[in-house]
Amino acid sequence: MPELPEVETVTQGIRTKLINKKIKQVLVYRRDLRFSMDPKFEKKVKGAKINNVSRRAKYILIQLDNNITLIIHLGMSGRIAIENLNNNNERIFKHTHLEFITSNKKKLKYIDPRRFGSILICQTNNLYKHKLLKNLAPEPLSSEFCKNYLLNSLKFRKTNIKSIIMNQLVVVGVGNIYASESLYKAKIKPNRIAMSLTSIECDRLVKSIKKVLKRSIKLGGSSINDYSLVDGNLGFFQREFEVYGRDGKFCRKKTCKSRILRIVIGQRSSFYCNKCQK
């Protein structure tokens, strides 16, 4: 599943290529995604100009000039591709469910083999009252997500810290890969009881989460499970994984001779160094 850095790079790609451009044509090939698409989707979107493209958690928000915002979620296998119109080398995707043709002769494609993603319509002035957005926690890269916020969020929580930082009601967008990587940098085991973390450890973890996410965004995300940017290029953060997917390999810290371990937390694989993380 694309995580926050991947969704952010897709958001930036759409913004760069399509901001202030009009949607000249809308082609819907399949409406039965995770949530069925609005039956009047084409009529509501065609002719509108793209005023802004932003992200909230793992949702891409395309704001149009007619008080409509598209809420796009990529789900497990969704992706966005943008091609030049009338391109002889156009990439053909088997599971393309939607296409936009824009005034700058670009074609945006929404592709989703497993159809766990969604494309919803919301009035812009009611956007943050939408059921998918109204209860979301702070963004991990915001100033609101800080040491004191995390410390207060962990009070009386007896579950493991990895599950907490992946909980969208605590902080949004920290998925499995980046939770494992952040906990390694913060020197905290993923199965530590959340309420046992000290103020100093919370400070380290917040800083680690921000650092890991920013670095991944800079490198275009992690291109695993067929993820790629809107132009088809790959992200490179997977080359810098410290623990994720490295079970059995030696810890990258030069003074550590331990091997990376794998455990299952919440039905997800978790990776850590038993010596470096406490």
C-alpha positions in Angstrom: 0.0 0.0 0.0 1.4 3.5 -0.8 2.2 5.2 2.4 2.5 9.0 3.2 5.7 9.7 1.3 4.4 7.9 -1.8 1.1 9.7 -1.7 2.9 13.0 -1.2 5.1 12.5 -4.2 2.0 11.6 -6.3 0.3 14.8 -5.0 3.3 16.9 -5.9 3.4 15.3 -9.4 -0.2 16.1 -10.1 0.2 19.6 -8.8 3.3 20.3 -10.9 1.7 19.0 -14.1 -2.0 20.0 -13.8 -2.4 23.0 -11.6 -4.6 25.8 -13.1 -5.5 23.5 -16.0 -9.1 22.7 -17.1 -10.5 19.2 -17.2 -11.7 19.0 -20.8 -12.9 15.4 -20.9 -13.8 12.8 -18.3 -13.8 9.0 -19.1 -15.1 6.6 -16.4 -14.6 3.0 -17.3 -15.5 1.4 -13.9 -17.5 3.0 -11.0 -17.5 0.1 -8.5 -14.3 1.0 -6.5 -14.2 0.7 -2.8 -17.0 3.3 -2.7 -19.1 3.6 -5.8 -18.5 6.7 -7.8 -21.0 9.5 -8.0 -23.4 8.7 -11.0 -23.1 12.4 -12.0 -19.3 12.4 -11.7 -18.5 13.3 -15.3 -21.1 16.2 -15.3 -19.8 17.6 -12.0 -16.1 17.5 -13.0 -16.0 18.2 -16.7 -15.0 21.8 -17.6 -13.7 22.7 -14.1 -10.3 24.1 -13.5 -7.9 22.5 -11.0 -7.2 25.2 -8.5 -5.1 23.2 -6.0 -3.8 19.7 -5.3 -2.9 18.8 -1.7 -2.8 15.9 0.7 -4.4 15.0 4.0 -3.1 11.8 5.5 -3.1 9.3 2.6 -5.8 11.2 0.7 -5.1 13.2 -2.4 -7.3 16.3 -2.6 -7.9 17.9 -6.0 -9.7 21.2 -5.5 -11.7 22.5 -8.5 -13.0 26.0 -9.2 -16.6 25.0 -8.9 -16.7 24.2 -5.2 -15.9 20.6 -5.8 -13.0 18.7 -4.3 -12.0 15.2 -5.4 -10.9 12.9 -2.6 -8.7 10.2 -4.0 -7.4 7.2 -2.0 -5.0 4.8 -3.7 -5.9 1.8 -1.5 -3.7 -1.2 -1.7 -2.7 -1.1 -5.4 -3.9 2.2 -6.8 -1.7 4.6 -8.7 -1.9 7.7 -10.8 -0.1 8.1 -14.2 0.0 11.2 -16.3 0.8 10.9 -20.0 1.1 13.4 -22.8 -2.0 13.3 -25.1 -1.4 11.6 -28.5 1.8 10.1 -27.2 2.9 7.3 -29.5 4.7 5.6 -26.5 1.7 5.9 -24.2 1.8 3.3 -21.4 -1.3 1.1 -21.4 -2.6 -0.1 -18.1 -5.0 -3.0 -17.9 -6.9 -1.8 -14.8 -7.5 1.9 -15.7 -10.8 3.0 -14.2 -10.8 6.7 -14.9 -9.1 9.2 -17.3 -9.0 13.0 -17.3 -7.9 14.9 -20.4 -6.8 18.4 -19.5 -6.3 21.7 -21.3 -2.5 21.3 -21.5 -2.9 18.1 -23.4 -2.2 15.7 -20.6 -4.0 12.6 -19.7 -4.4 11.6 -16.0 -5.1 7.9 -15.4 -6.3 6.3 -12.2 -5.3 2.6 -12.2 -6.3 0.1 -9.5 -6.1 -3.6 -10.0 -7.6 -4.6 -6.7 -10.2 -1.7 -6.6 -9.6 -1.0 -2.9 -9.1 2.7 -3.7 -11.7 5.3 -4.2 -12.5 8.6 -5.9 -15.2 10.7 -4.1 -16.7 14.1 -4.6 -17.2 16.6 -1.8 -18.2 20.2 -1.7 -15.1 22.2 -1.0 -16.6 24.3 1.7 -17.6 21.1 3.6 -14.4 19.2 2.9 -13.1 18.7 6.4 -16.6 17.6 7.6 -16.4 14.7 5.3 -16.6 11.3 7.0 -13.1 10.3 5.7 -11.4 13.4 6.9 -13.2 14.8 10.0 -11.7 12.5 12.6 -8.1 12.4 11.3 -5.2 13.0 13.8 -2.4 15.5 13.2 0.0 15.3 10.3 3.3 13.8 11.4 5.2 16.7 9.7 3.2 19.4 11.4 4.2 21.3 14.5 1.2 19.9 16.3 2.9 16.4 16.3 5.5 17.0 18.9 7.1 15.4 22.0 4.4 16.6 24.4 1.6 15.5 22.1 3.0 12.0 21.7 3.7 11.7 25.4 0.1 12.6 26.3 -1.2 10.2 23.6 0.7 7.3 25.2 -0.7 7.7 28.7 -2.3 4.6 30.0 -1.9 2.8 26.6 -0.8 -0.8 27.2 -0.5 -1.7 23.5 2.8 -1.7 21.6 4.3 1.6 20.4 4.4 0.5 16.7 0.6 0.0 16.6 0.2 3.4 18.3 2.2 5.4 15.7 0.3 3.5 12.9 -3.1 4.5 14.5 -4.7 7.2 12.3 -6.4 8.6 15.4 -3.1 9.3 17.0 -1.0 10.5 14.0 -1.8 10.0 10.3 0.2 8.4 7.5 2.9 6.5 9.4 2.5 3.2 7.7 4.3 -0.1 8.3 7.6 0.7 6.5 8.1 4.1 8.1 7.1 2.9 11.5 9.8 0.2 11.5 12.4 2.6 10.1 11.5 5.4 12.6 11.6 3.2 15.6 15.0 1.9 14.6 16.4 5.5 14.4 14.7 6.3 17.7 16.3 3.2 19.3 12.9 1.9 20.5 11.7 -1.7 20.0 8.4 -2.0 18.1 6.8 -4.2 20.7 7.6 -1.8 23.7 4.5 -1.0 25.7 3.5 2.5 24.6 3.0 3.9 28.1 6.6 2.9 29.1 8.2 5.5 26.8 9.9 8.4 28.5 9.7 12.0 27.5 13.2 11.8 26.0 12.2 8.7 24.0 9.1 10.4 22.7 11.2 13.4 21.6 13.6 11.0 19.7 10.7 9.1 18.1 8.9 12.3 16.9 12.2 13.6 15.4 12.9 10.2 13.8 9.4 10.0 12.2 9.8 13.5 10.7 13.3 12.8 9.5 12.4 9.4 7.9 9.3 10.8 6.1 11.1 13.9 4.8 14.0 11.8 3.5 11.6 9.4 1.8 9.6 12.3 0.2 12.9 13.7 -1.1 13.8 10.4 -2.7 10.4 9.9 -4.3 9.1 7.3 -1.8 9.8 3.6 -1.7 9.2 1.7 -4.9 8.0 -1.6 -3.7 4.8 -3.5 -4.7 4.8 -1.7 -8.2 4.6 1.8 -6.8 5.9 4.5 -9.1 5.6 8.3 -9.5 3.1 9.8 -11.9 5.7 9.9 -14.7 6.6 6.3 -14.3 9.9 6.9 -12.5 10.7 5.0 -9.4 11.4 6.2 -5.8 14.7 5.3 -4.2 14.1 5.3 -0.4 14.1 1.5 -0.3 17.8 1.7 -1.0 18.2 3.2 2.5 16.1 0.8 4.5 17.8 0.2 7.8 15.6 -2.6 9.0 12.5 -3.1 6.8 12.7 -6.3 4.9 16.3 -7.0 6.1 15.6 -9.8 8.5 18.6 -12.1 8.9 21.0 -9.4 7.7 23.5 -7.6 9.8 22.5 -4.3 11.5 23.9 -1.4 9.4 25.4 0.2 12.5 29.1 -0.4 12.3 29.6 -1.2 15.9 26.7 -3.7 16.1 27.2 -7.3 15.1 23.5 -8.3 15.6 21.2 -9.5 12.8 17.9 -7.8 12.1 14.9 -9.7 13.5 11.4 -10.1 12.2 8.2 -10.3 14.3 4.5 -10.0 13.6 2.6 -7.1 15.2 -1.0 -6.6 14.3 -0.7 -9.1 11.4 2.1 -7.0 9.9 5.8 -7.8 9.7 7.9 -5.7 11.9 11.7 -5.5 11.8 14.2 -4.4 14.4 17.6 -4.8 15.9 17.5 -6.4 19.4 20.8 -4.7 20.4 20.3 -1.2 19.1 16.6 -0.9 20.1 15.5 -1.0 23.7 
